Amino acid sequence: MAESIKQLESYTLNFENQVIGITIFADKDGYSYYNLSIKNITRSTAIILEKIREEFISKINLGAITFDREEDADSIKEKFKEEILVLVKKYFPGTDRRTSDLLVGQLLRQNIGLGDMEILLKDNNLEEIVVNSSKEPVWVYHKKWGWLKTNVMMSSEQRIRHYATLIGRDVGKEITLLKPLMDAHLLSGDRVNATLNPISSSGNTITIRKFASRPWTITDFLLAGTINFPAAAIIWLAIENELSILISGGTGSGKTSMLNVLASFIPHNQRIISIEDTRELTLPTSLHWVPMETRQPNPEGKGEITMLDLVINSLRMRPDRIIMGEIRRKAEAEVLFEAMHTGHSVYATLHANNVKETIDRLTNPPIDIPKLLLSAVSLVVVQSRNRRTGRRRTLQIGEIDGKGDATVIMQYDPKRDTLVQVNEPKIMLETLQLYTGLTKDEIEDDINEKIKILKTLTKQNITDINAIGHIIRNYYNQKKT
């Protein structure tokens, strides 16, 4: 590698019996790149592959293909694999099995798959995959290195639109010039947004937010420094005692991940209803959990199930805890706050950058909740992401008093890279003392006991969500005896 290029990291991916090399490097100007290396296909080979592709398309009606489940996709791919293999042998006689498989795989990805983006989707180090247009390479957001420009290109704007159409068709969505915006998801659960030119003036776009292959746990957050032991223990204490919590933060700050992490603290003998636009939460199997998702209307405008529909319906399902992906509108918030005031514990996310902004967002349009209702929320946990370093941290933990005003009790100190206590949790302690009868010293002892358990989790590197759920369940069972 040239002296002006600095290699940052390299690793391999196993993809369809092929070893894919990944190299991340920076140039002399500090720009970072993600290089995907597969078996070289020469220009002449690429021309022949394009001819095979055209012949294949002329024989197969790709527009009629619909994948309802991953099993369906696999069976259809297997059928087409046989037909493509015949064409490969016709144009590349004498090739060995390994080379044939490589060429067949390439053609399948380009025609009934998502091209080389399928390889990127297999990299668990990536959080986002972004196509801005056919004029520039695909971008990725790497967990460690942030935004990186790849060596993957889209051959044309038509190819980008083709991929977007395939994604939408698989889940009953459509993207057209009359409907140039699309929110959808892959069969794997990854969230997808697509736009068409001229709405996106530089070209057609696809943005894929990857579904975590392994859900984040409290151990992961503690080991990564996202939150510290005292803060995690205080939040655990609040959840154990059925206090409602809002998780705020900007885009990509880790709100949903924090929601997933904290849900493991819910006692296993309580019924949980979760409500999301796209399924992202993964809770321990030991929990009594019913996940629910909204549904977009079909092309005729029928069949829509909104977040509000699910919130109202959830109250008829005898929930002990309600988890809501994100509060966006007044009607949803009104029902949620009514649920809090009638004894339900609610956990939800909200776009706001700090505790004060959280109050402002809730009490102003479009949500516009009366300030006095906010006291139903016991804690506000604010997540933040440093865009320069990509580091995610819990920025603030605050409590809300009877007047709807907030007090920050823990604040992130960037110099020390940790949360520090800046005020005593007065309202929370008063609430716990009122409903549990615990003294201040007993509450302190409880927090210290939880810190010991959390330290054991990190010391033993227990990151499996079900293993953590088992440990927390045993902890609750022992407290009863």
Long-range contacts (C-beta under 8 A, 24 or more apart in sequence): 1-25, 4-28, 8-32, 8-145, 9-144, 9-145, 11-125, 13-119, 13-122, 13-123, 15-118, 15-119, 15-122, 16-101, 16-105, 17-101, 18-102, 18-105, 20-119, 20-122, 22-123, 24-142, 24-145, 24-148, 31-149, 32-145, 32-146, 32-147, 32-148, 32-149, 33-148, 33-149, 33-150, 33-151, 34-140, 34-142, 34-145, 34-148, 34-149, 34-150, 34-151, 35-150, 35-151, 36-116, 36-119, 36-120, 36-150, 36-151, 36-152, 38-102, 38-116, 38-119, 39-102, 41-103, 41-106, 45-103, 48-91, 48-92, 49-103, 49-106, 49-107, 51-91, 52-84, 52-87, 52-88, 52-91, 52-107, 53-107, 53-110, 53-111, 55-87, 56-80, 56-83, 56-84, 56-87, 56-107, 56-111, 57-111, 59-83, 62-111, 62-112, 65-112, 65-169, 66-169, 66-170, 67-170, 67-187, 68-170, 69-187, 70-187, 70-188, 73-170, 73-187, 76-112, 77-108, 77-112, 77-113, 80-108, 80-111, 80-112, 81-108, 84-108, 112-166, 114-163, 114-166, 114-167, 115-152, 115-154, 115-159, 115-163, 116-152, 117-152, 117-163, 117-206, 117-208, 120-150, 120-152, 121-186, 121-188, 121-190, 121-208, 121-210, 124-213, 124-214, 126-210, 127-209, 127-210, 127-252, 128-207, 128-208, 128-209, 128-210, 129-206, 129-207, 129-208, 129-210, 130-205, 130-206, 130-207, 130-208, 131-160, 131-163, 131-204, 131-205, 131-206, 131-207, 132-202, 132-203, 132-205, 133-157, 133-160, 133-200, 133-202, 133-203, 133-204, 133-205, 134-159, 134-160, 134-203, 134-204, 135-202, 135-203, 143-390, 144-390, 145-390, 146-389, 146-390, 157-197, 157-203, 157-204, 160-203, 160-204, 160-205, 160-206, 161-196, 161-204, 163-206, 164-192, 164-194, 164-196, 164-204, 164-206, 167-192, 167-194, 167-206, 168-194, 172-296, 172-298, 173-296, 174-299, 183-277, 183-296, 185-278, 189-278, 189-279, 189-280, 191-278, 191-280, 211-280, 212-257, 212-280, 212-282, 214-463, 214-465, 215-260, 215-281, 215-282, 215-465, 216-254, 216-257, 216-260, 216-261, 217-261, 217-264, 217-463, 217-464, 217-465, 217-468, 218-261, 218-262, 218-264, 218-265, 218-454, 218-457, 218-468, 219-457, 219-458, 219-461, 219-462, 219-463, 219-468, 220-261, 220-463, 221-257, 221-258, 221-261, 222-454, 222-457, 222-458, 223-458, 223-461, 224-392, 225-391, 225-393, 225-417, 225-418, 226-254, 226-258, 226-392, 226-393, 226-394, 227-393, 227-394, 227-419, 228-418, 228-419, 229-451, 229-454, 229-455, 230-410, 230-419, 230-421, 230-447, 230-451, 231-394, 231-397, 231-410, 231-419, 232-450, 232-451, 232-454, 233-447, 233-448, 233-450, 233-451, 233-454, 234-397, 234-410, 234-425, 234-428, 234-447, 235-262, 235-265, 235-379, 235-381, 235-397, 236-262, 236-265, 236-450, 236-454, 237-432, 237-443, 237-446, 237-447, 237-450, 238-378, 238-379, 238-428, 239-265, 239-266, 239-345, 239-347, 240-265, 240-267, 240-476, 241-432, 241-435, 241-436, 242-320, 242-321, 242-345, 243-345, 243-378, 243-379, 243-428, 243-431, 244-340, 244-345, 244-346, 244-347, 244-376, 244-377, 244-378, 244-379, 245-347, 245-377, 245-378, 245-379, 245-380, 245-381, 246-327, 246-347, 246-348, 246-349, 246-350, 246-358, 246-377, 246-379, 246-380, 246-381, 247-347, 247-348, 247-349, 247-350, 247-380, 247-381, 247-382, 247-383, 248-349, 248-350, 248-351, 248-352, 248-353, 248-354, 248-355, 248-357, 248-358, 248-380, 248-381, 248-382, 248-383, 249-349, 249-351, 249-352, 249-353, 249-382, 249-383, 249-384, 249-385, 249-395, 250-351, 250-353, 250-384, 250-385, 251-351, 252-385, 253-383, 253-384, 253-385, 253-392, 254-383, 254-385, 254-392, 255-326, 255-349, 255-350, 255-383, 256-280, 256-281, 256-325, 256-349, 258-381, 258-383, 258-394, 259-323, 259-325, 259-347, 259-348, 259-349, 262-347, 262-381, 263-287, 263-323, 263-347, 264-465, 264-468, 264-469, 264-472, 265-472, 266-321, 267-473, 267-476, 268-469, 268-472, 268-473, 268-476, 270-320, 270-321, 271-317, 271-318, 271-319, 271-320, 271-321, 272-319, 272-320, 272-321, 272-322, 272-323, 273-314, 273-317, 273-319, 273-321, 273-322, 273-323, 274-322, 274-323, 274-324, 274-325, 275-307, 275-310, 275-311, 275-314, 275-322, 275-323, 275-324, 275-325, 276-324, 276-325, 277-307, 277-325, 277-326, 280-325, 281-323, 281-325, 282-465, 283-465, 283-469, 284-465, 284-466, 284-468, 284-469, 284-470, 284-472, 285-466, 285-469, 286-466, 286-469, 286-470, 286-473, 287-469, 290-317, 307-332, 308-332, 308-335, 311-335, 311-336, 311-339, 315-339, 315-344, 319-344, 320-344, 320-345, 321-345, 321-346, 321-347, 322-346, 322-347, 323-347, 323-348, 324-348, 324-349, 325-349, 326-350, 326-351, 327-362, 327-367, 328-366, 328-367, 329-366, 329-367, 330-365, 330-366, 330-367, 330-368, 330-369, 333-362, 333-367, 333-369, 334-369, 337-369, 337-373, 337-374, 337-376, 340-376, 340-377, 341-373, 341-376, 352-382, 353-382, 353-384, 354-382, 354-395, 354-396, 355-380, 355-382, 355-396, 355-398, 355-406, 355-408, 356-406, 358-382, 358-398, 358-406, 359-400, 359-404, 359-405, 359-406, 363-404, 370-404, 371-403, 371-404, 372-402, 372-403, 372-404, 373-404, 374-400, 374-404, 375-400, 375-401, 375-402, 375-403, 375-404, 378-427, 378-428, 378-431, 379-428, 380-406, 384-412, 393-417, 394-419, 399-425, 399-426, 399-427, 399-428, 400-427, 401-427, 402-427
